[in-house]
Amino acid sequence: MFSCPKCGTLSDDDAIFCTKCGASLKSDAASPLEQPARSFTSDIEQMGKNLGESVTHAAKRIQTDSQDIGKRFEQRVDHAGKSMENWYNRTFGIFGPLLASFIFLIIFRLVIMVLENQSVQTLETNKVAAILLAYILPLFVVTLLWNYIDYFAKKSYKFKIFSPLFYAAILILLLWIITKILHDVSVQFALSDVETAAVSLETSLPTIFIFILLIGYVILYLTMPKDHDRT
């Protein structure tokens, strides 16, 4: 008799498995089965490892390729945008901002015409159309000033130094027009909350102006070296 190597239980000399824990008592008999099992397990583990490495490598390659494609697409879009802008400036010159402002005016007027259309016309849409129509000229002037500021800022570096001040003034003018629109809306539709918002916005205009002006000059400072080298 000899003891089980796993639990120590005594077994007969001719026993193959332990009567208590079931462990193999004949290493020579078990090895022909255990060795292929170990080899199969090892092969499966190696295949899993290789598959994991392949998937990781493929994912990294796809990520790299996607980033490259994104960068190339962004560069092409930026190049196309600059080419279009250069073509527009060469074609229309100083009249380009005026043309862009008239395009805005036409689109704005079309929106009002839609509101005035008989198929969608109601008392509310008539009031909204009347309010927008009353401010179409001031909004056109704001658009015109903005476009010409942008035009001259790109043409002259000296003008661009003062462009944050001009932009801030135009934005404040636009916000002031919006307060007037809100005031008219509150009167036409009897909305006290809208009137409160209009008064609050109008009171905050000086603070907004200073904030926009500071932000504009910070941006100008950050872009100044590059722009200065170009000139």
C-alpha positions in Angstrom: 0.0 0.0 0.0 1.1 3.6 -0.6 -0.3 7.0 0.3 -2.0 9.4 -2.1 0.4 12.3 -3.0 -2.5 14.8 -2.8 -4.4 13.9 0.4 -2.3 11.2 2.0 -4.9 8.5 2.1 -3.5 4.9 1.9 -4.5 2.9 -1.2 -3.7 -0.5 -2.6 -0.6 -1.0 -4.7 -2.7 -1.7 -7.8 -5.0 1.3 -7.3 -5.0 3.9 -10.1 -7.0 6.6 -8.4 -7.4 7.7 -4.8 -10.6 6.4 -3.2 -11.0 9.7 -1.2 -10.0 12.6 -3.5 -9.9 10.9 -6.9 -6.3 12.0 -7.7 -4.3 9.9 -10.1 -1.9 7.5 -8.3 -0.1 6.4 -11.4 1.9 9.2 -12.9 3.0 7.1 -15.8 -0.6 6.3 -16.7 -1.8 9.9 -16.3 1.0 11.5 -18.3 -0.1 10.5 -21.7 -3.4 12.3 -21.1 -2.1 15.3 -19.1 0.8 16.1 -21.5 -1.5 16.7 -24.5 -3.9 18.7 -22.3 -1.1 20.9 -21.1 0.2 21.4 -24.6 -3.3 22.2 -25.9 -3.8 24.7 -23.1 -0.4 26.3 -23.8 -1.2 26.6 -27.5 -4.6 28.2 -26.7 -3.0 30.7 -24.4 -0.4 31.6 -27.0 -3.1 32.0 -29.7 -5.1 34.3 -27.4 -2.0 36.4 -26.6 -1.1 36.7 -30.3 -4.7 37.6 -31.2 -4.8 40.2 -28.4 -1.5 41.7 -29.7 -2.9 41.7 -33.3 -6.1 43.4 -32.3 -4.2 46.0 -30.2 -1.8 46.7 -33.1 -4.7 47.0 -35.6 -6.6 49.3 -33.3 -3.6 51.6 -32.9 -3.0 51.6 -36.7 -6.7 52.4 -37.3 -6.5 55.2 -34.8 -3.3 56.6 -36.4 -4.8 56.4 -39.9 -8.1 58.0 -38.7 -6.1 60.9 -37.2 -4.1 61.3 -40.4 -7.2 61.3 -42.5 -8.9 63.8 -40.1 -5.9 66.1 -40.3 -5.7 65.9 -44.1 -9.4 66.5 -44.4 -9.2 69.5 -42.0 -6.3 70.9 -44.0 -8.2 70.5 -47.3 -11.2 72.2 -45.9 -9.1 75.0 -44.5 -7.3 75.3 -47.8 -10.6 75.3 -49.7 -12.0 77.9 -47.4 -9.0 80.2 -47.8 -9.1 79.7 -51.6 -12.7 80.6 -51.7 -12.1 83.6 -49.5 -9.2 84.8 -51.7 -11.3 84.3 -54.8 -14.1 86.3 -53.2 -11.8 89.1 -52.2 -10.0 89.2 -55.6 -13.3 89.2 -57.5 -15.3 91.8 -55.5 -12.5 93.7 -53.6 -13.7 96.4 -51.3 -17.3 95.8 -52.5 -17.2 92.2 -51.1 -18.4 93.2 -47.5 -21.2 95.3 -49.1 -22.3 92.3 -51.2 -22.2 90.0 -48.2 -24.3 92.4 -46.2 -26.9 92.6 -49.0 -27.1 88.8 -49.1 -27.8 88.9 -45.3 -30.5 91.5 -46.0 -32.1 89.4 -48.7 -32.2 86.3 -46.5 -33.6 88.3 -43.5 -36.3 89.8 -45.7 -37.2 86.3 -47.1 -37.7 85.1 -43.5 -40.1 88.0 -42.8 -41.9 87.2 -46.1 -42.4 83.6 -44.9 -43.9 84.9 -41.7 -46.2 87.1 -43.7 -47.2 84.3 -46.0 -51.0 83.6 -46.0 -50.5 79.8 -45.4 -48.7 80.4 -42.1 -50.1 83.8 -41.2 -51.5 84.3 -37.8 -51.8 87.2 -35.4 -48.6 86.2 -33.7 -46.6 85.8 -36.9 -47.8 89.1 -38.1 -46.6 90.8 -34.9 -43.2 89.0 -35.1 -42.9 90.0 -38.8 -43.7 93.6 -38.0 -41.1 93.7 -35.2 -38.4 92.2 -37.4 -39.2 94.4 -40.3 -38.8 97.5 -38.1 -35.2 96.5 -37.2 -34.1 95.2 -40.6 -32.2 98.4 -41.5 -30.3 98.6 -38.1 -29.3 94.9 -38.4 -28.2 95.5 -42.0 -26.0 98.4 -40.8 -24.5 96.2 -38.0 -23.7 93.5 -40.6 -22.2 96.0 -42.9 -19.9 97.5 -40.3 -18.9 94.0 -39.0 -18.0 92.9 -42.6 -15.9 96.0 -43.3 -14.1 95.7 -40.0 -13.2 92.2 -40.8 -12.1 93.2 -44.3 -9.8 96.0 -43.3 -8.4 94.0 -40.3 -7.2 91.4 -42.8 -5.8 94.0 -45.2 -4.0 96.2 -42.7 -2.1 95.2 -39.6 -2.3 98.7 -38.1 -6.1 98.6 -38.5 -6.2 95.2 -36.8 -4.6 96.7 -33.7 -7.8 98.7 -33.2 -10.2 95.9 -34.4 -11.0 94.5 -30.9 -12.4 98.0 -30.0 -14.5 98.1 -33.2 -15.7 94.5 -32.8 -16.7 95.2 -29.2 -18.6 98.3 -30.2 -20.5 96.5 -33.0 -21.4 93.7 -30.6 -22.7 96.1 -28.1 -24.7 97.8 -30.8 -26.2 94.4 -31.8 -27.1 93.6 -28.2 -28.7 97.0 -27.8 -30.9 96.3 -30.9 -31.8 92.9 -29.4 -32.9 94.7 -26.2 -35.2 96.9 -28.2 -36.6 93.8 -30.0 -37.2 92.1 -26.7 -38.9 95.3 -25.4 -41.2 95.3 -28.5 -42.0 91.6 -28.0 -42.9 92.1 -24.4 -45.2 94.9 -25.3 -46.9 93.1 -28.2 -47.3 89.8 -26.4 -47.7 91.2 -22.8 -44.6 89.2 -21.5 -43.3 90.8 -18.3 -40.4 88.3 -18.1 -39.1 89.3 -21.5 -39.2 93.0 -20.5 -37.2 92.2 -17.4 -34.7 90.3 -19.5 -34.4 93.3 -21.9 -33.8 95.7 -19.0 -31.3 93.4 -17.4 -29.4 93.0 -20.7 -29.4 96.8 -21.4 -28.1 97.5 -17.9 -25.2 95.0 -18.4 -24.0 96.5 -21.7 -21.1 98.5 -20.2 -19.8 95.4 -18.4 -20.2 93.2 -21.5 -18.4 95.8 -23.6 -15.4 95.8 -21.3 -15.3 92.0 -21.1 -15.5 91.6 -24.9 -12.8 94.3 -25.4 -10.5 92.5 -23.0 -11.1 89.1 -24.7 -10.5 90.7 -28.1 -7.1 92.2 -27.1 -6.0 88.9 -25.5 -6.8 87.1 -28.7 -5.0 89.8 -30.7 -1.9 89.5 -28.4 -1.8 85.8 -28.9 -2.0 86.1 -32.7 0.1 89.2 -33.0 3.6 87.6 -33.6 2.3 85.4 -36.4 0.4 88.2 -38.1 3.3 90.6 -37.6 5.7 88.1 -39.4 3.3 87.9 -42.3 3.4 91.7 -42.8 
